[in-house]
Amino acid sequence: MPRPMDEPHRPARPRLPAGRFGVTPLALFPLFALLGLGACSSGGPPPPDPTALRAYAARGYSPLVHEEVTTTAQAWPVGLQTVHGLLSRPQRGAPLPLVVYLPGLGETAAAGAAWRQAWAAAGYAVLALQPLAEDAGAFRSELARVGDFRALGLQRYGAAAMAQRVQVLADVLAQAQRRAAAGDAAWQGIAWDRVAVAGYDLGAYTAMVLAGEAVRGAGPAPAPVAVKAAIALSPYASVAEGGLATRYAGIAGPVLSVTSDSDGDALGLVGAPALRYAPFEHMPGPAKALLAMQGLSHARLSGGGGVQEAAAKAPERDPGTPADDGSGRNRNGGNGGGNGNGNGRHRQGADGPGPQALRSDTADAGVVAGLSATAVELRMLAVQDVSTAFLDAYVKDDALARDWLAGHAAGWLGRLGELRLK
């Protein structure tokens, strides 16, 4: 079973006695439960090795804070629809920078738990929402039923849908600010001048548009709030849209792109995984970063489960259901859900059947590259740490986080991936 390479430590930073997020006994509870189940079964692949995960995480990035997270369901009336979301925030600390997380096509606000919970534990309020019901239900649409996924992708990635998506997001954030001003406890202490936007897949495209990417056939999309930084998990780039050399020229702020050599696209819009490097290559510096992982599939970059096909077949849940609100707490008590430890095995199937569920070779995100479960989870930890350090560096303006990204991150990543900066 692969073990991480020995790398130099980052500069000393205070740690809580319990450890760092993702590797505390509380955070590892779901992982140990899974390991126990795996030990009682036979015929399946070996489960992740918790010793290897602990050792790797201990040498990674350590944020200044490490808090337990509470998550509340949110709902906003926008036009004729109700937009549902999840707000995760640490139990202590204020003012809190805000990260707006936008899930991928076919996903609801319950997606991306591995990323959302890691950021919230590190001292951020994280609002997850899918602005358009048509995006959440894309794989139950007529185009999906007849199998025309390319046409579905062109529709949902089109300029008209993007304009509508940005407008709904603006309405939601305006309502959130009004709730904060009215004394709503969930929204108290939010630092509205320190907002980042992050997203996966279609959400990554939206995040890039909010950061300044030009959309073909549409004018500039005004950001609903001032965006200090953006994170694009599996960024969208299509030669059919044209203008790769110019469409990113307006992105002046900090941006982290996260992709891999196995980051495919079953919709057929992104011709090859290497195209997802294009936004980083064409964005002007400074404060741009590219995390290029080895062997991490498109499905895993969602921050959700390893068994995508099983998740897709499970009944859809409203983000506010008590069965799993994304906080890692379930109705049986204890911590049985997605809590940012990266194992992602507790998704509740809220995403709907997407293209990742249509091909059995991508059902488990590690299978494409032949990675062991441990190797996959190490890569998930790497994405958590690098993305958290990036937020600390450019949203909290933490010089030590910038130093870690520039100096120690590359050695710590080792063979798992590459971090490029400009």
VOGU-3710 file (C-alpha; in Angstrom, 3 decimals, decimal comma):
1> mprpmdephr> 0,000/0,000/0,000  1,517/3,312/-1,018  2,899/5,605/1,644  3,501/9,314/1,301  6,996/10,587/0,719  8,903/12,303/3,478  8,705/16,048/2,992  9,935/19,070/4,922  7,655/20,540/7,549  6,049/23,933/7,017
11> parprlpagr> 7,025/26,715/9,405  5,808/26,039/12,919  2,244/27,078/13,597  0,252/26,542/16,775  -1,839/23,378/16,732  -4,673/22,376/18,962  -3,901/19,323/21,056  -6,635/17,397/19,256  -4,801/17,771/15,940  -5,763/19,277/12,590
21> fgvtplalfp> -9,054/19,056/10,750  -9,619/15,802/8,925  -7,423/13,732/11,224  -8,833/14,315/14,683  -10,450/11,290/16,337  -13,856/12,950/15,817  -13,257/13,601/12,148  -11,930/10,102/11,506  -14,926/8,405/13,149  -16,720/7,683/9,847
31> lfallglgac> -13,498/6,367/8,331  -12,850/3,968/11,212  -16,456/2,801/11,014  -15,955/2,014/7,351  -12,693/0,231/8,056  -14,469/-1,915/10,604  -17,186/-2,791/8,125  -14,567/-3,604/5,526  -12,736/-5,903/7,920  -15,968/-7,868/8,430
41> ssggppppdp> -16,591/-8,321/4,735  -14,695/-10,209/2,092  -14,055/-9,871/-1,590  -13,825/-6,068/-1,714  -10,760/-3,885/-2,160  -8,753/-2,974/0,960  -10,119/0,082/2,792  -8,014/3,225/3,313  -5,110/2,913/5,742  -5,765/5,376/8,606
51> talrayaarg> -2,118/5,325/9,687  -0,992/6,540/6,273  -3,700/9,217/6,255  -2,685/10,473/9,707  0,995/10,570/8,821  0,404/12,490/5,628  -2,051/14,950/7,179  0,291/15,637/10,105  2,878/17,008/7,687  0,401/19,109/5,724
61> ysplvheevt> -1,007/22,574/6,132  -2,286/23,459/9,598  -4,776/26,335/9,762  -4,741/28,730/12,687  -8,163/27,570/13,827  -9,803/24,170/13,997  -13,413/24,323/15,024  -16,366/22,002/15,199  -18,918/22,901/12,568  -22,668/23,361/12,684
71> ttaqawpvgl> -24,799/23,315/9,546  -28,264/24,794/9,077  -30,656/24,499/6,169  -31,475/27,760/4,416  -34,213/28,661/1,932  -34,801/31,784/-0,132  -37,798/32,682/-2,300  -36,493/33,895/-5,655  -39,116/34,556/-8,290  -41,295/31,458/-8,642
81> qtvhgllsrp> -38,777/29,076/-7,096  -37,360/28,431/-3,653  -33,582/28,102/-3,533  -32,384/25,651/-0,881  -28,938/25,800/0,639  -26,746/24,776/3,540  -24,814/27,188/5,747  -21,886/25,598/7,600  -19,957/27,652/10,099  -17,591/27,090/13,008
91> qrgaplplvv> -19,206/27,204/16,417  -16,897/29,994/17,546  -15,244/32,977/15,954  -16,265/36,219/14,289  -16,067/37,967/11,987  -16,133/35,003/9,606  -15,067/35,179/5,974  -17,684/33,644/3,683  -17,116/30,984/1,016  -19,981/30,532/-1,452
101> ylpglgetaa> -19,851/26,954/-2,767  -21,575/26,121/-6,066  -21,984/22,397/-6,855  -21,798/20,692/-10,207  -24,434/19,843/-12,783  -26,993/17,445/-11,321  -25,951/18,154/-7,729  -27,792/19,866/-4,889  -26,455/21,979/-2,045  -25,655/18,785/-0,118
111> agaawrqawa> -22,755/18,030/-2,473  -19,090/18,832/-1,877  -19,076/17,941/1,828  -15,352/17,100/1,874  -14,433/20,625/0,797  -17,179/22,537/2,614  -16,546/20,963/6,001  -12,766/21,385/5,752  -13,124/25,100/5,031  -15,721/25,629/7,730
121> aagyavlalq> -13,563/23,856/10,322  -10,717/26,187/9,348  -12,706/29,298/10,241  -15,006/30,075/7,301  -18,740/30,318/6,947  -19,578/28,218/3,888  -22,840/28,704/2,016  -23,615/25,922/-0,463  -26,432/26,313/-2,958  -27,482/25,313/-6,447
131> plaedagafr> -29,008/28,515/-7,880  -31,177/26,894/-10,557  -33,546/23,978/-10,101  -32,872/23,086/-13,747  -29,206/22,504/-12,896  -30,009/20,293/-9,899  -32,478/18,229/-11,943  -30,516/18,226/-15,188  -30,173/14,449/-15,339  -33,916/13,992/-14,959
141> selarvgdfr> -34,610/16,283/-17,927  -35,976/15,232/-21,305  -32,534/15,584/-22,903  -31,091/13,247/-20,286  -33,909/10,723/-20,756  -33,144/10,479/-24,474  -29,417/10,291/-23,787  -28,394/13,556/-25,484  -25,957/14,637/-22,796  -23,922/16,862/-25,075
151> alglqrygaa> -27,007/18,936/-25,906  -27,831/19,029/-22,207  -24,339/20,297/-21,433  -24,485/22,963/-24,132  -27,803/24,161/-22,729  -26,763/24,314/-19,090  -23,320/25,823/-19,861  -24,839/28,364/-22,253  -24,828/32,134/-21,818  -28,551/32,433/-21,066
161> amaqrvqvla> -28,439/29,883/-18,257  -25,302/31,488/-16,832  -26,923/34,934/-16,730  -29,947/33,501/-14,936  -27,701/31,604/-12,497  -25,730/34,704/-11,566  -28,887/36,744/-11,083  -30,417/34,169/-8,732  -27,178/34,043/-6,754  -27,231/37,831/-6,465
171> dvlaqaqrra> -30,801/37,704/-5,138  -29,890/35,047/-2,572  -26,857/36,925/-1,269  -28,853/40,156/-1,051  -31,438/38,338/1,065  -28,689/36,843/3,225  -27,299/40,305/3,927  -30,780/41,545/4,827  -31,182/38,613/7,216  -27,872/39,494/8,825
181> aagdaawqgi> -28,961/43,120/9,247  -32,274/41,954/10,757  -30,460/39,915/13,416  -30,813/36,379/12,031  -28,465/34,354/14,272  -27,244/32,135/11,415  -25,902/35,172/9,560  -24,374/37,126/12,425  -20,652/37,829/12,246  -20,258/37,302/8,485
191> awdrvavagy> -17,506/39,455/6,994  -19,160/40,575/3,760  -15,954/42,299/2,659  -14,119/38,936/2,695  -16,025/36,662/0,344  -14,646/33,841/-1,796  -16,534/31,815/-4,378  -15,758/28,155/-5,052  -17,368/25,570/-7,262  -17,096/22,200/-8,949
201> dlgaytamvl> -17,820/21,409/-12,606  -20,647/23,766/-13,639  -20,158/25,508/-10,298  -16,483/26,011/-11,132  -17,506/27,693/-14,380  -19,877/29,976/-12,467  -17,144/30,792/-9,955  -14,788/31,735/-12,778  -17,454/33,938/-14,392  -17,946/35,727/-11,072
211> ageavrgagp> -14,175/36,173/-10,905  -14,158/37,824/-14,344  -14,182/35,141/-17,063  -15,852/36,373/-20,265  -18,838/34,333/-21,471  -19,244/34,039/-25,208  -22,403/35,810/-26,349  -22,932/37,654/-23,077  -21,683/40,809/-21,452  -19,706/40,905/-18,211
221> apapvavkaa> -21,516/39,236/-15,310  -21,606/41,612/-12,344  -20,596/39,775/-9,187  -23,326/39,868/-6,515  -20,657/40,703/-3,923  -17,011/41,686/-4,168  -15,080/38,431/-4,679  -11,672/38,300/-2,988  -10,697/34,869/-4,349  -12,067/31,978/-6,382
231> ialspyasva> -11,528/28,203/-6,393  -12,427/26,201/-9,515  -12,574/22,440/-8,927  -12,500/20,831/-12,380  -12,548/24,116/-14,322  -14,459/24,317/-17,577  -12,584/25,013/-20,798  -13,874/24,221/-24,274  -12,221/25,023/-27,580  -15,706/25,216/-29,099
241> egglatryag> -16,280/28,371/-27,082  -13,195/29,927/-28,703  -10,934/32,618/-27,344  -8,995/30,683/-24,716  -6,258/33,279/-24,994  -8,640/36,150/-24,210  -11,620/34,912/-22,210  -9,623/34,833/-18,954  -7,921/38,190/-19,415  -10,374/39,956/-17,106
251> iagpvlsvts> -9,652/37,745/-14,079  -7,497/39,951/-11,882  -8,037/38,419/-8,442  -6,583/35,281/-6,864  -7,776/31,987/-8,402  -6,938/28,369/-7,547  -7,688/25,807/-10,271  -7,852/22,164/-9,161  -7,809/19,378/-11,721  -5,986/16,140/-12,576
261> dsdgdalglv> -4,740/14,037/-15,429  -7,901/11,898/-15,043  -10,374/14,795/-14,923  -12,559/13,724/-17,825  -15,944/14,957/-19,058  -18,715/12,501/-19,935  -20,796/15,345/-21,410  -18,279/15,733/-24,204  -17,785/19,484/-23,826  -14,182/19,358/-22,556
271> gapalryapf> -12,220/17,428/-25,151  -9,370/16,272/-22,916  -8,331/16,617/-19,262  -5,379/18,779/-20,310  -7,815/21,485/-21,459  -8,717/22,127/-17,826  -5,219/23,575/-17,379  -6,068/26,347/-19,869  -7,662/28,816/-17,429  -4,520/28,868/-15,282
281> ehmpgpakal> -2,258/29,133/-18,304  -4,170/32,078/-19,793  -5,124/34,019/-16,651  -2,839/36,955/-15,909  -0,834/36,854/-12,689  -0,263/37,396/-9,881  -1,967/35,177/-7,267  -2,941/32,372/-9,626  -2,413/28,723/-8,679  -2,968/25,349/-10,325
291> lamqglshar> -3,176/22,131/-8,301  -2,772/19,274/-10,783  -3,357/15,934/-9,068  -2,315/12,519/-10,353  -5,109/10,023/-10,929  -7,966/11,827/-9,160  -11,079/11,454/-11,291  -13,677/14,049/-12,199  -16,156/12,368/-9,852  -13,817/12,589/-6,871
301> lsggggvqea> -13,179/16,285/-7,445  -16,824/16,804/-6,520  -15,785/16,290/-2,891  -18,403/13,595/-2,550  -18,510/9,826/-2,475  -16,291/7,211/-3,968  -19,227/5,042/-5,042  -20,891/7,517/-7,385  -23,223/5,017/-9,006  -24,682/3,890/-5,688
311> aakaperdpg> -25,110/7,489/-4,591  -26,903/8,374/-7,792  -29,418/5,560/-7,319  -30,272/6,554/-3,743  -33,405/8,637/-3,144  -32,921/12,379/-3,381  -33,007/14,253/-0,077  -33,802/17,856/0,571  -30,665/19,622/1,867  -32,466/20,376/5,126
321> tpaddgsgrn> -33,498/16,829/5,997  -32,287/15,675/9,437  -30,973/12,416/8,000  -27,790/14,182/6,917  -27,592/17,953/6,782  -23,998/17,971/5,585  -22,656/18,742/9,041  -21,564/15,195/9,718  -24,373/14,616/12,231  -27,118/12,114/11,473
331> rnggngggng> -30,411/11,228/13,068  -28,830/8,295/14,904  -26,584/10,650/16,844  -22,818/10,821/16,520  -20,919/11,856/13,449  -21,816/9,687/10,530  -21,764/12,044/7,578  -19,494/14,054/5,347  -17,337/15,971/7,766  -14,437/16,973/5,646
341> ngngrhrqga> -12,256/13,980/6,324  -12,130/13,286/2,618  -13,519/9,768/2,680  -16,813/11,010/1,269  -18,519/7,641/1,764  -21,591/9,167/3,422  -23,196/11,043/0,571  -26,953/10,788/0,671  -27,525/10,474/-3,041  -28,748/14,033/-3,444
351> dgpgpqalrs> -26,918/14,536/-6,685  -29,145/12,646/-9,068  -27,820/10,315/-11,767  -25,191/12,171/-13,722  -22,826/11,040/-16,468  -20,413/9,693/-13,850  -23,108/7,117/-13,009  -23,555/6,100/-16,637  -20,129/4,488/-16,962  -19,261/1,711/-14,558
361> dtadagvvag> -15,529/2,330/-14,921  -15,963/5,684/-13,194  -18,335/4,531/-10,470  -15,510/4,439/-7,944  -13,348/7,476/-8,511  -10,073/5,661/-7,883  -10,651/2,929/-10,444  -9,779/4,987/-13,530  -6,125/5,292/-12,571  -5,973/1,983/-10,685
371> lsatavelrm> -5,392/3,747/-7,364  -5,843/2,087/-4,008  -8,386/3,509/-1,570  -5,524/4,910/0,494  -3,999/6,637/-2,531  -7,337/8,254/-3,373  -7,870/9,515/0,180  -4,345/10,952/0,350  -5,149/12,983/-2,741  -8,403/14,179/-1,202
381> lavqdvstaf> -6,468/15,361/1,859  -4,055/17,203/-0,440  -6,908/19,097/-2,117  -8,376/19,988/1,273  -5,073/21,348/2,562  -4,025/23,288/-0,525  -7,457/24,859/-0,978  -7,619/25,827/2,704  -4,142/27,358/2,552  -5,178/29,278/-0,573
391> ldayvkddal> -8,229/30,706/1,198  -6,138/31,642/4,219  -3,542/33,288/1,994  -5,891/35,459/-0,057  -9,108/35,819/1,945  -7,602/36,067/5,436  -4,422/37,657/4,017  -2,240/35,180/5,930  1,407/35,601/4,933  2,380/32,260/6,470
401> ardwlaghaa> -0,183/30,486/4,291  1,293/32,154/1,206  4,762/31,062/2,298  3,544/27,472/2,714  2,043/27,461/-0,777  5,190/28,909/-2,295  7,713/26,858/-0,343  6,610/23,673/1,397  3,505/22,544/-0,470  5,386/21,116/-3,455
411> gwlgrlgelr> 7,591/18,847/-1,343  4,653/17,710/0,753  2,612/16,814/-2,326  5,427/14,644/-3,644  4,185/12,186/-6,252  0,524/12,925/-5,563  0,401/16,070/-7,637  1,956/19,350/-8,642  1,285/22,899/-7,469  2,080/25,652/-9,954
421> lk> 2,042/29,317/-8,998  2,285/32,568/-10,898
//
